[in-house]
Amino acid sequence: MKSKVFKFVLPAFAFAFAIVASFAFTTAENPTVQGYIQNGSQFSCIQSIDTCVEGPTANCETLSGQPVYKLESTTCSVQLSRP
């Protein structure tokens, strides 16, 4: 009787654990990035309320149509995309 239980329960538990672990340890494919807008030049950036992603989709813009950039050290020159 015990062997029948172990033959069914143990593989089912291992399978369920594998499914739960696969969801727990995956990262988002395109994590959102805080957006910045240029204030006259790429060396003067202002934080935007928009969050965008890096990728090949349509360019991310503010409601007023300004392009949104990613801040890299002291410049904002990499334009972000829509999520």
C-alpha positions as CSV (number, residue, x, y, z in Angstrom):
1,M,0.0,0.0,0.0
2,K,2.8,2.4,0.9
3,S,4.6,1.8,-2.3
4,K,1.5,2.6,-4.4
5,V,1.1,5.9,-2.5
6,F,4.8,6.8,-3.0
7,K,4.6,5.8,-6.7
8,F,1.9,8.4,-7.2
9,V,2.4,11.1,-4.6
10,L,6.2,11.5,-4.9
11,P,6.2,12.2,-8.7
12,A,3.2,14.4,-8.4
13,F,4.8,16.5,-5.6
14,A,8.1,16.7,-7.7
15,F,6.1,17.9,-10.7
16,A,4.2,20.5,-8.7
17,F,7.4,21.7,-7.1
18,A,9.0,22.1,-10.5
19,I,6.1,24.2,-11.8
20,V,6.1,26.5,-8.8
21,A,9.9,26.9,-8.9
22,S,9.8,27.8,-12.6
23,F,7.5,30.7,-11.9
24,A,9.3,31.8,-8.8
25,F,12.7,32.2,-10.4
26,T,11.9,33.8,-13.8
27,T,12.6,37.4,-14.5
28,A,10.6,39.9,-16.5
29,E,11.7,39.9,-20.2
30,N,11.5,43.7,-20.4
31,P,11.6,45.3,-17.0
32,T,10.4,48.9,-16.8
33,V,13.0,51.7,-16.6
34,Q,12.5,55.1,-15.1
35,G,12.2,57.7,-17.9
36,Y,14.0,61.0,-18.1
37,I,13.5,63.9,-20.5
38,Q,16.2,66.1,-21.9
39,N,16.3,69.7,-20.5
40,G,18.0,71.5,-23.4
41,S,20.8,68.9,-24.0
42,Q,21.5,65.2,-23.3
43,F,23.7,66.3,-20.3
44,S,20.8,67.9,-18.5
45,C,18.0,65.5,-17.7
46,I,14.8,65.8,-15.7
47,Q,13.0,62.8,-14.2
48,S,9.7,62.0,-16.0
49,I,6.6,60.3,-14.5
50,D,6.7,57.8,-17.4
51,T,8.2,54.4,-17.1
52,C,9.2,52.6,-20.3
53,V,11.2,49.6,-21.5
54,E,14.3,49.1,-23.6
55,G,13.5,47.4,-26.8
56,P,12.5,47.7,-30.5
57,T,8.9,48.7,-30.0
58,A,7.4,52.2,-30.6
59,N,9.2,55.1,-29.0
60,C,8.1,56.1,-25.6
61,E,6.9,59.7,-25.3
62,T,5.4,61.9,-22.6
63,L,1.8,63.2,-23.0
64,S,3.2,66.4,-24.6
65,G,5.2,64.4,-27.2
66,Q,8.7,64.7,-25.7
67,P,10.8,61.6,-26.2
68,V,11.7,59.7,-23.0
69,Y,15.3,58.5,-22.4
70,K,17.2,56.2,-20.0
71,L,19.6,57.9,-17.6
72,E,23.1,56.5,-18.0
73,S,25.6,57.9,-15.4
74,T,25.2,61.7,-16.2
75,T,23.6,61.6,-19.7
76,C,20.2,60.6,-21.1
77,S,20.9,59.6,-24.7
78,V,19.2,56.1,-25.0
79,Q,15.6,56.5,-26.1
80,L,13.2,54.1,-24.5
81,S,10.2,52.2,-26.0
82,R,6.6,51.7,-25.0
83,P,5.9,48.7,-22.8
